[in-house]
Amino acid sequence: MDITLDKKDDQQSALLTVRLTEADYSEAVEKQIKDLSKKAQIKGFRPGKVPAGLVRKMYGKGVLVDEINRLLQTNVDTYIKENNLRILGEPLPVPSDVNFDTEKEFSFQFELGLLPEFELPVDSLEVERPAVELDENTLNETYEQIGMQFGENTTPETSEAGDYLSGQLTQETTEFSQKVMLPTNKVKSGADKFVGLKAGDKVSFDVKDVFGGNVTDVANFTGLSKELAAGVEGEYTLEIEKINRSSKAEFNQELFDKVFGKDAVTTKEDFDAKVRETIQENYNRESEGLVNRRLIDKLVENTSIELPKEFFKKWLVVANKGQLTPEQVEEHYSDYEKELKWSMIRNKVVEEQGLKVSNDEIVDRTMTKIMAQFNLPEVSDELRESVRGFADNYLRQENGKNYVQEYEAILAEKVLDNLRGRIVVKDQPMTAEDFRNQASA
């Protein structure tokens, strides 16, 4: 057997050639034919007495092809590992005309995509972190939502200001038709026309004008994307099907218990502080997520990695087994390239920093998720063992897929934590309202 590697001039791809002689496969093929002759059941011959020549004639070609495929897979993988070749995906066989009936020596070729070495520009990167400060408008909206969520819901015959109107929204000129719910408390213009309506009534209005041109509100109401909502024009008609009214809940101990649990807070002052703390924690969590996304984008954008683009495109089509066409790959190539670059960066950090994930970490993370799902902040030792049993069972499901997902999630967090400790993170003060507007832009 002879294996040679021919790197192309750009050093991004290569051609691997494997040459086989009869001596490489004949012994293994003959052994398999003899084994088959002992096991084969062919009419006219007693078991174990089928002539090897007959077996060779009937099954020889299939045995030969299987053995050659085994040799190719084993030796190509071994060559790649022994020569420390960093490849993209898997080797792609080059189509060839091989006559297994007459030929004794064979030559097979494989295309390889070679991944380059690269350096991370972590020392020169700076990422902004939104430092969200709560504003009165956000707090007031939260109290409004709490009051409505835990208040009493009714379905009156006639609408009043602040009701929710459900029905079918249509526009004749565009044939638009969608089930919607109109929160009249969001109406900025012409609120009077939504008062005094009953089921079956129809009301026409300019959607953009009603919401004061707020694209987010238009999108939420119509179900359109923000891009399409920005282009909404003209009159729409809403046929009322149902009227919903919520009366605000009183801010008393009963409400405190419903929101935060039995006796978690016992005064309005404690309730206010807990609400503020909870909102701040949510914004901090969203802010951290945004920092991580910005970090990934900055690293991918500023890390110089020369990829074997043509091989990558070809490999994507082959690896997805008919699910992707070359045209689709071309259209979304920038997304695939970004994903690959981030994967390479992540793997480099794992390798250089020696990051590992232990089985205990995976189990503990899963148990924490289960306890949070059932609202179990503290559990007894006996109950903890039961939770561990649930966790072990969950991690074994889907043929270990859940285990791998938890492993990858923990490893991704460790990579980001490591990178966060090596780059400059600069706080960017802003109000919660500004943060929401920025996120929806």
GUGU-833733 format. One record per residue (C-alpha): residue number from 0; x, y, z. Coordinates in Angstrom, 1 decimal. Example, Ala and Ser with C-alpha at 12.3 -4.5 7.8 and 13.67 -1.06 7.14 Angstrom:
% GUGU-833733
k / east / north / up
0 / 12.3 / -4.5 / 7.8 .
1 / 13.7 / -1.1 / 7.1 .
***
This chain:
% GUGU-833733
k / east / north / up
0 / 0.0 / 0.0 / 0.0 .
1 / 1.2 / 3.5 / -0.9 .
2 / -0.3 / 6.7 / 0.4 .
3 / 0.8 / 10.2 / -0.9 .
4 / -0.4 / 13.7 / -0.1 .
5 / -0.3 / 16.4 / -2.7 .
6 / -1.0 / 19.9 / -1.2 .
7 / -2.4 / 22.5 / -3.6 .
8 / -0.6 / 25.8 / -4.0 .
9 / -2.9 / 27.7 / -1.6 .
10 / -2.1 / 25.1 / 1.1 .
11 / -5.9 / 25.1 / 1.9 .
12 / -6.7 / 21.8 / 0.3 .
13 / -4.9 / 18.6 / -0.8 .
14 / -5.4 / 15.4 / -2.7 .
15 / -4.7 / 12.1 / -0.9 .
16 / -4.0 / 9.2 / -3.1 .
17 / -4.1 / 5.6 / -1.8 .
18 / -2.7 / 2.8 / -4.0 .
19 / -3.5 / -0.8 / -3.2 .
20 / -1.9 / -4.0 / -4.6 .
21 / -3.3 / -7.5 / -4.5 .
22 / -1.1 / -8.3 / -1.5 .
23 / -2.8 / -5.7 / 0.6 .
24 / -6.2 / -7.3 / 0.5 .
25 / -6.0 / -10.9 / -0.9 .
26 / -5.3 / -12.7 / 2.3 .
27 / -8.2 / -11.0 / 4.1 .
28 / -10.5 / -11.7 / 1.2 .
29 / -9.6 / -15.4 / 1.0 .
30 / -10.1 / -15.8 / 4.7 .
31 / -13.6 / -14.3 / 4.5 .
32 / -14.5 / -16.5 / 1.5 .
33 / -13.4 / -19.6 / 3.4 .
34 / -15.5 / -18.5 / 6.4 .
35 / -18.5 / -18.0 / 4.2 .
36 / -18.1 / -21.4 / 2.6 .
37 / -18.4 / -22.9 / 6.1 .
38 / -21.5 / -21.0 / 6.9 .
39 / -23.3 / -20.7 / 3.5 .
40 / -26.5 / -22.6 / 2.9 .
41 / -26.9 / -23.3 / -0.8 .
42 / -29.3 / -25.8 / -2.2 .
43 / -27.6 / -29.0 / -3.3 .
44 / -24.8 / -28.8 / -0.8 .
45 / -24.5 / -29.9 / 2.8 .
46 / -23.8 / -27.1 / 5.4 .
47 / -20.1 / -26.4 / 5.6 .
48 / -19.4 / -28.3 / 2.3 .
49 / -20.0 / -25.5 / -0.2 .
50 / -16.9 / -25.2 / -2.5 .
51 / -14.9 / -22.1 / -1.9 .
52 / -14.8 / -21.5 / -5.7 .
53 / -18.6 / -21.4 / -5.9 .
54 / -18.7 / -18.9 / -2.9 .
55 / -16.0 / -16.8 / -4.6 .
56 / -18.1 / -16.7 / -7.8 .
57 / -21.3 / -15.8 / -6.0 .
58 / -20.0 / -13.4 / -3.2 .
59 / -16.3 / -12.7 / -4.1 .
60 / -16.9 / -9.2 / -5.6 .
61 / -19.0 / -8.1 / -2.6 .
62 / -16.3 / -9.4 / -0.2 .
63 / -13.6 / -7.6 / -2.2 .
64 / -15.4 / -4.3 / -2.2 .
65 / -16.1 / -4.5 / 1.6 .
66 / -12.5 / -5.3 / 2.4 .
67 / -11.2 / -2.5 / 0.2 .
68 / -13.6 / 0.0 / 1.8 .
69 / -12.4 / -1.2 / 5.2 .
70 / -8.8 / -0.8 / 4.2 .
71 / -9.4 / 2.7 / 2.9 .
72 / -11.3 / 3.9 / 5.9 .
73 / -8.8 / 2.5 / 8.4 .
74 / -5.6 / 3.6 / 6.6 .
75 / -6.8 / 7.1 / 5.5 .
76 / -7.8 / 7.8 / 9.2 .
77 / -4.5 / 6.5 / 10.4 .
78 / -2.5 / 8.6 / 7.9 .
79 / -4.4 / 11.8 / 8.9 .
80 / -3.8 / 11.2 / 12.6 .
81 / -0.1 / 10.1 / 12.3 .
82 / 0.7 / 13.2 / 10.1 .
83 / -1.2 / 15.6 / 12.4 .
84 / -3.4 / 16.8 / 9.5 .
85 / -6.1 / 19.3 / 10.7 .
86 / -8.9 / 18.7 / 8.3 .
87 / -12.3 / 20.2 / 7.7 .
88 / -15.1 / 17.6 / 8.1 .
89 / -14.3 / 14.3 / 6.4 .
90 / -12.3 / 13.4 / 3.3 .
91 / -14.4 / 13.5 / 0.1 .
92 / -13.8 / 10.5 / -2.3 .
93 / -13.0 / 11.5 / -5.9 .
94 / -15.3 / 9.7 / -8.3 .
95 / -13.5 / 7.1 / -10.4 .
96 / -14.2 / 4.1 / -12.7 .
97 / -13.0 / 1.0 / -11.0 .
98 / -13.5 / -2.5 / -12.4 .
99 / -13.4 / -4.9 / -9.5 .
100 / -14.0 / -7.9 / -11.9 .
101 / -10.7 / -7.5 / -13.8 .
102 / -8.3 / -5.2 / -11.9 .
103 / -5.9 / -6.4 / -9.3 .
104 / -4.3 / -3.0 / -8.3 .
105 / -6.4 / 0.0 / -7.4 .
106 / -5.9 / 3.7 / -6.9 .
107 / -8.3 / 5.9 / -5.0 .
108 / -8.2 / 9.6 / -4.3 .
109 / -9.7 / 11.8 / -1.6 .
110 / -10.1 / 15.6 / -1.4 .
111 / -9.1 / 17.1 / 1.9 .
112 / -9.9 / 20.6 / 3.3 .
113 / -6.9 / 21.7 / 5.4 .
114 / -7.5 / 24.0 / 8.4 .
115 / -4.8 / 26.6 / 9.1 .
116 / -3.1 / 27.6 / 12.3 .
117 / -4.2 / 31.0 / 13.6 .
118 / -3.8 / 33.3 / 16.6 .
119 / -6.5 / 34.9 / 18.7 .
120 / -6.4 / 38.7 / 18.9 .
121 / -7.7 / 38.7 / 22.5 .
122 / -5.3 / 41.3 / 23.8 .
123 / -6.6 / 44.0 / 21.4 .
124 / -10.4 / 43.4 / 21.7 .
125 / -12.8 / 45.5 / 23.6 .
126 / -16.5 / 44.7 / 24.1 .
127 / -19.2 / 46.9 / 25.5 .
128 / -21.5 / 45.6 / 28.3 .
129 / -24.9 / 47.3 / 28.7 .
130 / -25.1 / 48.4 / 32.4 .
131 / -28.8 / 48.7 / 32.6 .
132 / -30.3 / 51.1 / 35.1 .
133 / -34.0 / 50.7 / 36.0 .
134 / -36.2 / 53.7 / 35.1 .
135 / -39.6 / 54.7 / 36.4 .
136 / -41.3 / 53.8 / 33.2 .
137 / -40.1 / 50.2 / 33.3 .
138 / -41.1 / 49.8 / 36.9 .
139 / -44.5 / 51.3 / 36.3 .
140 / -45.0 / 48.9 / 33.3 .
141 / -44.0 / 46.0 / 35.5 .
142 / -46.5 / 46.9 / 38.2 .
143 / -49.2 / 47.3 / 35.5 .
144 / -48.4 / 43.8 / 34.2 .
145 / -48.4 / 42.2 / 37.7 .
146 / -51.8 / 43.9 / 38.5 .
147 / -53.3 / 42.7 / 35.3 .
148 / -51.8 / 39.2 / 35.4 .
149 / -53.1 / 38.4 / 38.8 .
150 / -56.4 / 40.4 / 38.5 .
151 / -59.9 / 39.1 / 37.7 .
152 / -60.7 / 38.4 / 34.0 .
153 / -64.2 / 38.9 / 32.6 .
154 / -65.8 / 38.9 / 29.2 .
155 / -68.2 / 41.8 / 29.1 .
156 / -70.8 / 42.5 / 26.3 .
157 / -69.6 / 46.0 / 25.6 .
158 / -66.1 / 47.3 / 25.4 .
159 / -64.5 / 50.0 / 27.6 .
160 / -61.1 / 51.7 / 27.5 .
161 / -58.3 / 49.3 / 28.5 .
162 / -60.1 / 46.2 / 27.2 .
163 / -58.6 / 43.5 / 25.0 .
164 / -60.5 / 43.0 / 21.7 .
165 / -60.1 / 39.7 / 19.9 .
166 / -61.2 / 39.1 / 16.4 .
167 / -60.3 / 38.9 / 12.7 .
168 / -58.2 / 41.6 / 11.2 .
169 / -58.5 / 42.1 / 7.4 .
170 / -57.5 / 44.5 / 4.6 .
171 / -59.3 / 44.2 / 1.3 .
172 / -56.5 / 45.8 / -0.8 .
173 / -53.9 / 43.3 / 0.3 .
174 / -56.1 / 40.3 / 1.2 .
175 / -54.5 / 40.3 / 4.6 .
176 / -56.4 / 38.2 / 7.2 .
177 / -55.2 / 37.4 / 10.7 .
178 / -56.6 / 36.4 / 14.1 .
179 / -55.5 / 39.2 / 16.5 .
180 / -56.0 / 40.7 / 19.9 .
181 / -56.0 / 44.5 / 20.3 .
182 / -54.8 / 45.8 / 23.6 .
183 / -56.6 / 49.1 / 23.7 .
184 / -54.3 / 50.4 / 26.4 .
185 / -51.6 / 50.5 / 23.7 .
186 / -53.7 / 52.7 / 21.4 .
187 / -52.1 / 56.1 / 20.9 .
188 / -54.7 / 57.7 / 18.5 .
189 / -58.4 / 57.3 / 18.0 .
190 / -59.0 / 55.3 / 21.2 .
191 / -62.7 / 56.4 / 21.4 .
192 / -63.7 / 54.2 / 18.3 .
193 / -62.8 / 51.1 / 20.3 .
194 / -65.3 / 51.9 / 23.2 .
195 / -68.9 / 50.7 / 23.1 .
196 / -68.2 / 47.8 / 20.7 .
197 / -69.9 / 44.4 / 20.9 .
198 / -69.1 / 40.9 / 19.4 .
199 / -70.0 / 41.0 / 15.7 .
200 / -69.2 / 44.8 / 15.3 .
201 / -66.7 / 45.9 / 12.8 .
202 / -64.3 / 48.8 / 13.2 .
203 / -61.9 / 50.3 / 10.6 .
204 / -58.7 / 52.1 / 11.4 .
205 / -55.2 / 52.9 / 10.2 .
206 / -53.0 / 50.4 / 12.1 .
207 / -49.8 / 52.5 / 12.0 .
208 / -51.7 / 55.6 / 13.1 .
209 / -53.4 / 53.8 / 16.0 .
210 / -50.1 / 52.7 / 17.5 .
211 / -48.4 / 56.1 / 16.9 .
212 / -46.1 / 54.6 / 14.3 .
213 / -44.5 / 52.2 / 16.9 .
214 / -43.2 / 49.3 / 14.7 .
215 / -42.8 / 46.9 / 17.6 .
216 / -46.5 / 47.4 / 18.6 .
217 / -47.7 / 47.1 / 15.0 .
218 / -45.7 / 43.8 / 14.6 .
219 / -47.0 / 42.4 / 17.9 .
220 / -50.6 / 43.2 / 17.0 .
221 / -50.6 / 42.0 / 13.3 .
222 / -48.2 / 39.1 / 13.7 .
223 / -46.0 / 40.5 / 11.0 .
224 / -42.2 / 40.7 / 11.1 .
225 / -40.8 / 44.1 / 12.0 .
226 / -39.6 / 44.5 / 8.5 .
227 / -43.1 / 44.0 / 7.1 .
228 / -44.7 / 45.9 / 9.9 .
229 / -42.7 / 49.0 / 9.0 .
230 / -44.4 / 49.0 / 5.6 .
231 / -48.0 / 48.7 / 6.8 .
232 / -50.2 / 51.3 / 5.2 .
233 / -53.9 / 52.1 / 4.8 .
234 / -57.1 / 51.1 / 6.6 .
235 / -57.7 / 47.7 / 8.2 .
236 / -61.0 / 46.3 / 9.5 .
237 / -61.3 / 44.4 / 12.8 .
238 / -64.4 / 42.2 / 13.3 .
239 / -64.9 / 41.8 / 17.1 .
240 / -65.4 / 38.2 / 18.3 .
241 / -64.7 / 38.5 / 22.0 .
242 / -64.0 / 41.2 / 24.6 .
243 / -61.7 / 40.6 / 27.5 .
244 / -61.4 / 42.8 / 30.6 .
245 / -58.9 / 42.5 / 33.4 .
246 / -59.4 / 44.3 / 36.7 .
247 / -56.1 / 45.0 / 38.5 .
248 / -55.3 / 43.0 / 41.6 .
249 / -54.9 / 44.8 / 44.9 .
250 / -51.4 / 45.0 / 46.2 .
251 / -51.8 / 43.0 / 49.4 .
252 / -50.4 / 39.9 / 51.1 .
253 / -52.4 / 37.6 / 48.9 .
254 / -50.8 / 39.1 / 45.8 .
255 / -47.3 / 39.1 / 47.4 .
256 / -47.7 / 35.4 / 48.0 .
257 / -48.9 / 34.7 / 44.5 .
258 / -45.9 / 36.5 / 43.0 .
259 / -43.0 / 35.4 / 45.2 .
260 / -44.4 / 32.5 / 47.3 .
261 / -45.9 / 32.2 / 50.7 .
262 / -44.5 / 34.9 / 53.1 .
263 / -41.4 / 35.5 / 51.0 .
264 / -42.3 / 39.2 / 51.4 .
265 / -44.7 / 40.7 / 54.0 .
266 / -44.7 / 44.4 / 53.4 .
267 / -45.2 / 46.7 / 50.4 .
268 / -41.6 / 48.0 / 50.9 .
269 / -40.2 / 44.5 / 50.8 .
270 / -42.4 / 43.7 / 47.7 .
271 / -41.1 / 46.8 / 45.9 .
272 / -37.5 / 45.9 / 46.7 .
273 / -38.0 / 42.3 / 45.5 .
274 / -39.7 / 43.4 / 42.3 .
275 / -36.8 / 45.8 / 41.6 .
276 / -34.2 / 43.1 / 42.4 .
277 / -35.9 / 40.6 / 40.1 .
278 / -36.2 / 43.0 / 37.2 .
279 / -32.5 / 44.0 / 37.6 .
280 / -31.4 / 40.3 / 37.7 .
281 / -33.3 / 39.7 / 34.5 .
282 / -31.7 / 42.7 / 32.7 .
283 / -28.3 / 41.7 / 34.0 .
284 / -28.8 / 38.2 / 32.6 .
285 / -29.9 / 39.6 / 29.2 .
286 / -26.9 / 42.0 / 29.3 .
287 / -24.5 / 39.1 / 29.9 .
288 / -26.0 / 37.2 / 27.0 .
289 / -25.5 / 40.2 / 24.8 .
290 / -21.9 / 40.6 / 25.8 .
291 / -21.2 / 37.0 / 24.9 .
292 / -22.8 / 37.4 / 21.5 .
293 / -20.8 / 40.5 / 20.9 .
294 / -17.7 / 38.7 / 22.0 .
295 / -18.3 / 35.9 / 19.6 .
296 / -19.0 / 38.3 / 16.7 .
297 / -15.8 / 40.4 / 17.5 .
298 / -13.6 / 37.3 / 17.6 .
299 / -15.0 / 35.8 / 14.4 .
300 / -14.6 / 39.2 / 12.7 .
301 / -11.1 / 40.0 / 13.9 .
302 / -9.5 / 36.5 / 13.8 .
303 / -7.7 / 35.9 / 10.5 .
304 / -8.5 / 32.4 / 9.4 .
305 / -8.1 / 31.3 / 5.7 .
306 / -10.6 / 28.6 / 5.1 .
307 / -10.7 / 26.2 / 2.2 .
308 / -13.9 / 27.8 / 0.9 .
309 / -14.6 / 25.7 / -2.2 .
310 / -14.0 / 22.4 / -0.3 .
311 / -16.2 / 23.7 / 2.5 .
312 / -19.0 / 24.4 / 0.1 .
313 / -18.7 / 21.0 / -1.5 .
314 / -18.5 / 19.2 / 1.8 .
315 / -21.6 / 21.0 / 3.1 .
316 / -23.6 / 19.6 / 0.2 .
317 / -22.3 / 16.1 / 0.6 .
318 / -22.5 / 16.0 / 4.4 .
319 / -26.1 / 17.1 / 4.4 .
320 / -27.1 / 14.2 / 2.1 .
321 / -29.5 / 16.0 / -0.2 .
322 / -30.9 / 18.4 / 2.4 .
323 / -28.8 / 21.3 / 1.0 .
324 / -28.3 / 22.4 / -2.7 .
325 / -25.2 / 24.2 / -3.9 .
326 / -27.4 / 27.2 / -4.5 .
327 / -28.6 / 27.2 / -0.8 .
328 / -25.0 / 26.8 / 0.4 .
329 / -23.9 / 29.8 / -1.7 .
330 / -26.8 / 31.9 / -0.4 .
331 / -26.1 / 31.3 / 3.3 .
332 / -22.4 / 30.7 / 3.1 .
333 / -21.5 / 33.6 / 5.3 .
334 / -23.5 / 32.0 / 8.1 .
335 / -21.8 / 28.6 / 7.7 .
336 / -18.4 / 30.3 / 7.6 .
337 / -19.1 / 32.2 / 10.8 .
338 / -20.3 / 29.0 / 12.6 .
339 / -17.1 / 27.2 / 11.4 .
340 / -14.8 / 29.9 / 12.5 .
341 / -16.4 / 30.1 / 15.9 .
342 / -16.1 / 26.3 / 16.3 .
343 / -12.4 / 26.5 / 15.5 .
344 / -11.8 / 29.4 / 17.9 .
345 / -13.7 / 27.5 / 20.6 .
346 / -11.7 / 24.4 / 20.0 .
347 / -8.4 / 26.3 / 20.2 .
348 / -9.3 / 27.9 / 23.5 .
349 / -10.3 / 24.4 / 24.9 .
350 / -7.0 / 22.9 / 23.7 .
351 / -4.7 / 25.8 / 24.8 .
352 / -6.3 / 26.4 / 28.1 .
353 / -6.9 / 22.8 / 29.0 .
354 / -10.6 / 23.2 / 29.6 .
355 / -12.5 / 20.1 / 30.7 .
356 / -15.9 / 19.1 / 31.8 .
357 / -16.4 / 16.4 / 34.5 .
358 / -19.3 / 14.0 / 34.8 .
359 / -20.1 / 15.5 / 38.2 .
360 / -20.5 / 18.9 / 36.6 .
361 / -22.9 / 17.5 / 34.0 .
362 / -25.0 / 15.7 / 36.6 .
363 / -25.0 / 18.7 / 39.0 .
364 / -26.1 / 21.1 / 36.2 .
365 / -28.9 / 18.7 / 35.2 .
366 / -30.1 / 18.3 / 38.9 .
367 / -30.1 / 22.1 / 39.3 .
368 / -32.3 / 22.5 / 36.2 .
369 / -34.7 / 19.8 / 37.5 .
370 / -35.0 / 21.4 / 40.9 .
371 / -35.6 / 24.8 / 39.3 .
372 / -38.3 / 23.4 / 37.1 .
373 / -40.1 / 22.0 / 40.2 .
374 / -39.3 / 25.1 / 42.2 .
375 / -37.2 / 23.2 / 44.8 .
376 / -34.6 / 25.7 / 46.0 .
377 / -33.6 / 23.4 / 48.9 .
378 / -34.2 / 19.6 / 49.2 .
379 / -33.5 / 16.9 / 51.8 .
380 / -30.7 / 14.3 / 51.2 .
381 / -33.3 / 11.7 / 50.4 .
382 / -35.1 / 13.9 / 47.9 .
383 / -31.8 / 14.9 / 46.4 .
384 / -31.0 / 11.2 / 45.7 .
385 / -34.4 / 11.0 / 43.9 .
386 / -33.6 / 14.1 / 41.8 .
387 / -30.2 / 12.5 / 40.9 .
388 / -32.0 / 9.4 / 39.7 .
389 / -34.2 / 11.7 / 37.4 .
390 / -31.0 / 13.4 / 36.2 .
391 / -29.2 / 10.1 / 35.4 .
392 / -32.3 / 8.8 / 33.6 .
393 / -32.6 / 12.1 / 31.6 .
394 / -28.9 / 12.0 / 30.6 .
395 / -29.2 / 8.5 / 29.3 .
396 / -32.2 / 9.2 / 27.1 .
397 / -31.9 / 9.9 / 23.4 .
398 / -28.9 / 7.5 / 23.2 .
399 / -26.9 / 9.9 / 25.3 .
400 / -27.8 / 12.9 / 23.2 .
401 / -29.0 / 14.8 / 26.3 .
402 / -25.6 / 14.1 / 28.0 .
403 / -23.7 / 15.5 / 25.0 .
404 / -25.9 / 18.6 / 24.9 .
405 / -25.2 / 19.3 / 28.6 .
406 / -21.5 / 18.7 / 28.1 .
407 / -21.4 / 21.1 / 25.1 .
408 / -23.3 / 23.8 / 27.1 .
409 / -21.0 / 23.7 / 30.0 .
410 / -17.9 / 23.7 / 27.8 .
411 / -19.3 / 26.7 / 25.9 .
412 / -19.7 / 28.6 / 29.1 .
413 / -16.2 / 27.8 / 30.2 .
414 / -14.8 / 29.0 / 26.9 .
415 / -16.7 / 32.3 / 27.1 .
416 / -15.7 / 32.7 / 30.8 .
417 / -12.1 / 32.2 / 29.8 .
418 / -12.3 / 34.7 / 27.0 .
419 / -14.1 / 37.2 / 29.1 .
420 / -11.2 / 37.1 / 31.5 .
421 / -8.7 / 38.0 / 28.7 .
422 / -10.5 / 40.9 / 26.9 .
423 / -11.6 / 44.3 / 28.0 .
424 / -15.3 / 44.6 / 28.9 .
425 / -16.4 / 48.2 / 29.2 .
426 / -19.7 / 49.1 / 30.9 .
427 / -22.1 / 51.1 / 28.7 .
428 / -24.7 / 52.8 / 31.1 .
429 / -28.3 / 52.9 / 29.7 .
430 / -31.9 / 52.8 / 30.9 .
431 / -33.9 / 49.7 / 30.7 .
432 / -36.1 / 51.3 / 28.1 .
433 / -33.1 / 52.2 / 25.9 .
434 / -31.8 / 48.6 / 26.3 .
435 / -35.2 / 47.2 / 25.1 .
436 / -35.2 / 49.6 / 22.1 .
437 / -31.6 / 48.6 / 21.3 .
438 / -32.4 / 44.9 / 21.5 .
439 / -35.5 / 45.3 / 19.2 .
440 / -33.7 / 47.5 / 16.6 .
***
